[in-house]
């Protein structure tokens, strides 16, 4: 591709954003680990302030909190950042495709790093038979349906409130931390299998198993932003389709409406022609700068988090004494 192509820099920008956000997430995890360690040690280690961003790893609880918010208009004060982050990510899906998946999600970043490493190791990535690929892609939507039915449809509002007021929800972030820091043999085995499959197949977890990605994919169908192709100027070289991590036939579409499109812009960066492919709403006819879509996605996320902070729905209502009482109980809280 010509170095002067206006979208040639997209892959570098995206990698910088992905790994930068991953590093930020790692810092949050380390700080939270130090915070928990203070209470586990009975105050023998220094106290580090708890980072609310850790609640981004509580999507199931966030779904329950969303139901309570919709039913009562109240945001649960124990883990308000869980709801704020969840709503910010859904807003990204509604407006800017699955941009969270391809630009920010730390799991997506690791998954992409894995298949790229696998391609270097084996000289290629492997492909699942089309009939099986289609069936497996449905798994994440079934998982999404299961959680939505369980929490949003079947769980009474009183039961949701009871769950959000229970000690288990209060320390659910601590339990999530211990899931990763004190893994069982079963957990290690499952993660090892997923890691191996991620080396062999592009975005195995994201493509087949992630219910969060399924939710954003469904939301993205309604959004205005789509990869759009100028059929009159397209040369039919198919570089876009060969580059697409989701395996979509971009070269055949006037607009890519598939919920599998993550908005990574890999197809746009791979197109050798200027402005034949672009990520834009249907009413926009002028050229779109390469930075416009990722800037919009990041702005939506930042606006959501900023709104939560500005309205006082970010820091947990739990006190030092609450954590001092609850964290020693974590091993005994199973529901």
N, C-alpha and C positions, 0 to 999 in steps of 0.2 A: 504494500500500500504506500502511496506517495506520502512522504513525511509531512507535506503541507495540507493533507486532508484535514478538514476542520474537526473531525471526530476521532482522529487517530490517538489523541491523548486520553480518551475515555478509560481504557483499561488501567492506565497508570493512576488516574484519579480515583477510580473505584477501589483499586488495591490499597491506596493510601487511606481512604475513608474506612474501608473494611478493617484493616489492621490497626488503624488508630482507635476505632471504636472497640475493637477486641482488647487492645491494651488498656483502655479506660475500664472495660468490664473486668479485666483481670485485677486492676488496682482496687476496684470496688470489692471483689471477692477477697482479696488479701486483707483489706481494711476490716471487712466484716468478720473474717476469721480471727483477727486480732481482738476485735470487740468481744466476740464470743469467748475467746480464750481468757479474757480478763475475769469473766464470771465463772468459768470452769475452774480457774485456779484459785478461786476465793479471793480475788483482788490482788494476787501476788504479781501479776503482770500489768503493765501500763494500760490505762483505759484509752481506747481509740474511739472517736465518735462513730456512731453507726451510720453507714451510708444508705439512705432510703432506696437508692437505685437497685439494691439487691432484690427488692420486691418484684423486679421485672422477671424473676425466675419463678413466680407464683401464678402462672396463667390460669390454673383451675380455680384457685381461690379468687382471682380477679374476676372470673366469670360469675362466681357466686356473688361477689361484691357488686358486679354490674346489675345483676337481677335485683338486689336489694335497693340499689340506687334508682333503678327504673320504677320499682314498686312503691318506694317511699319518698324518693327525692333526697335521701340522706346518703352520705358517703361514710362508710365504716371507718372510724378513726384509728383502728389498730394498725392496718396496713393500707393507708390511703394511696400511697405511691403505686401499689399494685394496680389499682383501678386507673389511675392517671396514665401510667405507662401503657396499659392495655388499650385504653381509649385513643391515645396518641397513635399507636400502631395501627389500630383499625381505621382511624382517619386517614393515615397514609395509604392504606389499602383502598379506601373509597375514592381517593383523589388520584394517587400516583402509583397505581398498580401494586405489585408485591415488592415495592422498593425497599421495605424493611428487610425482606429476605435477602435481597441481592446487594444491598449497600451497608446494612448495619448489623444484622443478626450474627452474633458470635458463633453460633452453631453452624450457620450457613457458611461463614468464613472458614471454619475448620473443615467443613465438608468439601468446599471448593479446593482448599489447599491439599486435601487428601487425594482427590481424583487427579489433580495436576501432578502430585508426587507419583501417583500410580502410573500416569502416562509417561513420566520420565523413566520409571523403573521398568515398565513392561513394553514401552514403545507405543502404547495405545491404551485406550479405554475400551472396555467390552460393552456390548449391547445385549440387553435381554430381548428374547423373541417378542415381536410386536403384540401378539395376542396376550402374552403374559404381562408385558409392560402395561397394557391397558387395564388389565385386571388389578395389578399391584397398585397402580396410581389411584384406584378407587379406595384403597385401604385407608388412606388419610382422611378421605371424606366420610367414611364409615366411622372412624374414630371421632371426628368432629361431631357427627350426628349423635353418637353415643353420649358425649359430654353435654351437648346442648339439650338432649332429651332428659338426661339424668338430672341436670342442674336447673336449666331454664324452664323445662316443661313439667317434669314430674316432681321436683322438690318444692314443697309448699314454702311460702314466704316465711312462715314461722320457723321452719326447719333451717332455712338459709340464715335467718337471724341468729338462731341458736348456734349454728356452726361458726359464724363470724364472731360470736361472743365467747366461744369456748377456748380453753387454754391451748388446744391443738393448733388453732389458727394463729394464736398469738406467737407461737414459736415455730410456725411452719417454715419460716425462713431459716431458722437454726437447723431444723430437720433436713431441709434441702442441702444445707452446707455439709452436714454429716453424711448425707448420701454420697457425696463426692469425696470427702476426706476419710471416710471409714467404710469403704466399699466392701460388700460381701463378695464371696467367690462367685456367686451367681451374677452379680452386677458386673464384675470384672469380665466374666465370660461373655455376657451380652454386649458390653461395650467393645470388646475385642472383635467379636463377630461383625458388629456394625462398622468398626474401623476398617476391617479387612474388605468388607463389601464396598465401602466408600473409596478405597484405593482402586478397586476394579471398575466400579460403575459411577458415572457422573451423578453427584448429589443424591446418593442413595437414600439417606434419611429424609432429605427435603422433598424428594420426588415421590416417595412411596409412603412415608410414615408420619410426617409432621402434621398434626391437626391444626396447629397455629397457621401454618402455610396454607392449609385447605381453607380456613376461614378467610384469610386475606385474599386468596384466589377468588372465592365467591364474591367478596366485597368488590374486588377489582373489576368485575364484569360491569358494574354499574358506573364506574368512573369514566371521566372524559378522556383521560390520557391513554392512548394506544400507539403502538408502533405502526406507522402508516407508510404505505409504499406507493410511489408514483409509478403506476403500471406502464404509462406511456414512455417513460425514460429508463425503465428497468431493462437491463441487458440479459437477464435470465442466467447469470453466472452461478447462482445458488450458493455463493459464499456465505450469505446470511444464514441460510438453513443449515449449512455444514457447521457453522460456528455456534449456533444456538445451543446452550447447555440443556435446554428442555426438549430438544429434538423437534421443534416446531417447523413446519414448512412455510417459513416466512416469505419465500419467493413466490408463493401462490396466493398470498393474502393481500387484499387491499388495505385491511386493518387487522391486526392481530388481536383477537378478542378472547383467546383461550385463557382460562384461569391458571394455566400452567406458566404463562409468561410472567417473569419476575421483574421486568423492567431493568434488567442489567445493562441494556444497550450494547451487548456484545455484537448483535447483528448489525446495528447501526455503525459501529466502529469497523466492522468487517467489510462493509459495502464499499467498493472502489469508486463509486460514483457519488458526486456531490448532491445532497438533498433528495436522493431517491428514497432513502429510508429516514424517518424522523419520528421522534416521540413527541406527540402533540395532540391537543384536543381537535375535534372535527372542524371547528370554525377557524382554526389558525392556518393561514396559507403562506405566511412569510417564513424565511429560513429560521431555524431554531438553534441558538448557540448550544455548544456541547455541554456547557455547565448548567443550563437552565433547569433541566429535569432533576438532576441530583440536588441542585440548590433548593428546588421546591420541596423535594422529599425531606431533606434535612431541616428545612424551615418548618415544615409541618410537625416534625418530631419535636423540635426545640420549642415551638409555640405551645404544643400540648404540655410538655414538662413545665415550661414557664408559667402557664396558666395554673397548673396544680400548685406550684410554689407560691404564686401571687395570691391565690385564694385560700392559702393555709391548709391545703390538702396534700401535703408531702411528707412531713415528719410524723412518725408514729406517736400515738398518745401514750404508749407504754413508758413508764418511768424507770429510773435506775433500780428502784426497789422491786418493780415488777419483774425485770430481767433477773435480778438477784434471786428472786423466788422461783421463777419459771424455768430458767435454763438447767438447773440441776434435775428438774423433773422430765426433761426431754426424753431420756431413754424409756420412760414409763408411759409416755403419751402415744397411743396408737390410733386414736380416733377422736 
